Amino acid sequence: MNALPADITLRRADGFDQIPSRTFYRIAQLRQEIFVVEQDCVYADLDGRDLEPGTIQLWAESANGEIASSVRILNEDSREPGLRSIGRVVTAPAWRGQGIAAEVLRAAIGACEGHPILIHAQAHLSDWYGRFGFAPCGAEFLEDGIPHLPMRIG
């Protein structure tokens, strides 16, 4: 297991009310910068699911509050009993290649506490997700013009 850089701290919020508003703003800003601008996908990132009971936010931040990477974990019991999903996996360009996203993803898998986990991985990252135990569980599909692959653990 890799360690986070010395100036990065991993944080967790169980429920929206536990995340500081300025921190969530920075996370949403990063998601917008990467998913909407960098990847050129126009979609509603703020889809209401961050507010749902049982949603967990994990993020890595620098000492000055800069968000290096983040994920959100959703409770998908209505879809399948016990199912969790990990999504909105994002890393700021300045922090890529330092193992931060891997540490955040490991923490997210741990936060799912043995529940089955579903992700919709961007297809070009399927091997990366495979390193963490995710296996394809369906056919590739397009989401916002980007090929994705459903993958799961359990």
C-alpha positions in Angstrom: 0.0 0.0 0.0 1.3 3.4 -0.9 1.3 6.3 1.5 -0.1 9.7 0.9 2.4 12.5 0.4 3.3 14.2 3.7 1.2 17.3 2.9 -2.0 15.4 2.1 -4.6 14.3 4.6 -7.4 11.8 3.9 -10.8 13.0 5.2 -14.3 11.4 5.4 -17.8 12.7 5.9 -20.7 10.4 6.7 -23.6 12.4 5.4 -23.7 15.8 3.8 -24.1 17.7 7.1 -20.7 16.4 8.2 -18.8 18.0 5.3 -17.7 21.6 5.7 -19.5 23.8 3.1 -16.3 25.3 1.8 -14.8 21.8 1.4 -17.8 20.6 -0.5 -17.6 23.7 -2.7 -14.0 22.8 -3.5 -14.9 19.2 -4.3 -17.8 20.2 -6.5 -15.5 22.8 -8.2 -12.9 20.0 -8.9 -15.6 17.7 -10.3 -16.8 20.4 -12.6 -13.3 21.3 -13.7 -12.5 17.7 -14.6 -15.8 16.1 -15.7 -17.5 19.1 -17.4 -14.5 21.2 -18.6 -11.5 18.8 -19.1 -13.6 15.8 -20.3 -16.1 18.1 -22.2 -19.2 16.5 -20.7 -22.2 18.7 -20.1 -24.2 17.1 -17.3 -25.7 17.9 -13.9 -23.0 16.8 -11.5 -25.0 18.2 -8.6 -27.6 15.5 -9.0 -29.0 15.5 -5.4 -27.4 12.2 -4.5 -24.7 13.9 -2.4 -27.6 14.8 0.0 -29.0 11.3 0.3 -28.8 9.5 3.7 -26.0 7.1 3.8 -23.8 8.9 1.2 -20.1 9.0 2.2 -17.7 11.6 0.9 -13.9 10.8 1.0 -11.3 13.3 -0.1 -7.6 14.0 0.1 -6.7 17.6 0.8 -3.6 19.6 1.2 -2.7 21.7 4.3 -4.2 24.8 2.6 -7.5 23.0 1.8 -6.8 22.2 -1.9 -8.7 19.1 -2.9 -6.3 16.6 -4.5 -8.8 13.8 -5.0 -12.2 12.7 -4.0 -14.9 10.0 -4.4 -18.5 9.6 -3.2 -20.1 6.4 -2.0 -23.8 5.9 -2.4 -26.1 3.4 -0.7 -27.9 1.5 -3.5 -30.1 -0.7 -1.3 -33.1 0.3 -3.5 -31.4 -1.2 -6.5 -30.0 -4.3 -4.7 -29.9 -5.1 -1.0 -26.5 -4.2 0.5 -25.1 -2.7 -2.8 -22.9 0.4 -2.6 -21.6 2.4 -5.5 -18.4 4.4 -5.8 -18.5 7.3 -8.2 -17.3 10.8 -8.9 -13.7 9.5 -8.7 -11.7 12.6 -9.5 -8.1 13.8 -9.1 -6.8 17.3 -9.7 -4.2 17.4 -12.5 -1.5 18.8 -10.2 -1.8 15.7 -8.0 -2.0 12.9 -10.6 0.6 10.2 -10.7 1.4 10.4 -6.9 -0.8 7.5 -5.8 -3.4 9.7 -4.1 -6.4 8.4 -6.1 -5.3 4.9 -5.3 -5.3 5.7 -1.5 -8.7 7.4 -1.7 -10.1 4.4 -3.7 -8.7 1.9 -1.1 -10.3 4.0 1.7 -13.6 4.0 -0.3 -13.6 0.2 -0.7 -12.9 -0.1 3.1 -15.7 2.3 3.9 -18.1 -0.1 2.0 -17.4 -2.6 4.8 -17.6 -5.8 2.8 -20.8 -4.8 0.9 -20.8 -5.5 -2.9 -19.6 -2.4 -4.8 -20.5 -1.2 -8.2 -18.7 1.3 -10.3 -19.2 2.7 -13.8 -15.5 2.9 -14.8 -14.3 4.9 -17.7 -13.3 2.0 -20.0 -9.7 3.2 -20.4 -9.3 2.9 -16.7 -10.7 -0.6 -16.3 -7.2 -2.2 -15.7 -6.5 0.4 -13.0 -9.8 -0.5 -11.2 -9.0 -4.2 -11.7 -5.9 -3.7 -9.5 -8.3 -3.1 -6.6 -10.4 -6.2 -7.2 -13.1 -4.8 -9.6 -14.2 -7.1 -12.4 -16.4 -6.3 -15.4 -20.0 -7.2 -14.9 -21.7 -6.1 -18.1 -21.2 -4.6 -21.5 -19.4 -1.4 -22.3 -21.7 1.6 -22.7 -21.5 5.3 -23.5 -22.1 7.8 -20.8 -21.9 11.5 -21.8 -20.0 10.3 -24.9 -17.3 8.5 -22.9 -17.1 4.6 -23.0 -17.7 3.2 -19.6 -17.7 -0.4 -18.2 -19.7 -1.6 -15.3 -17.4 -3.3 -12.7 -18.0 -4.7 -9.3 -16.5 -6.3 -6.2 -18.7 -9.0 -4.7 
